[in-house]
Amino acid sequence: MPRTPSQAKLELWKDRFEQFKQGHQTVQQFCQSLGCTSATFHYWQRKLEPTIQPKPQTAPVKASAFVPVVLRDVNTRSVTVRVNDGTRIAVPVDALSALEAVLQHSQRVAR
């Protein structure tokens, strides 16, 4: 028969996740300060997920998220741009300079 955690333990971990959200530590640093493992942290995170909002994992801001495009096949008619969310956009080769201008502008606006 599975054990159910006590209300005190549930409240303890809810409080810990609130502290984690307010802080600027990684999961590993936070767990080290508590004296627990990251596996324990993630166990409680999954268990309490409906009641808490985990701290979003953010990547460091890079100067550019775009990579250079090199066309290997001179007969290529379009280039497919794949975005992080899985979206794919086919761009005709003759429109690449326009796409480059749009992307450069969007980078300036985002900063």
NORBEL-V454100 format. One record per pair of residues at least 24 apart in sequence whose C-alpha atoms are under 6 Angstrom apart, sorted by the first residue. I is the first residue (numbers start at 1). J is the second residue. Records with the same first field share a line. If there is no record, write none. Layout:
I = J ; J
This chain:
21 = 55
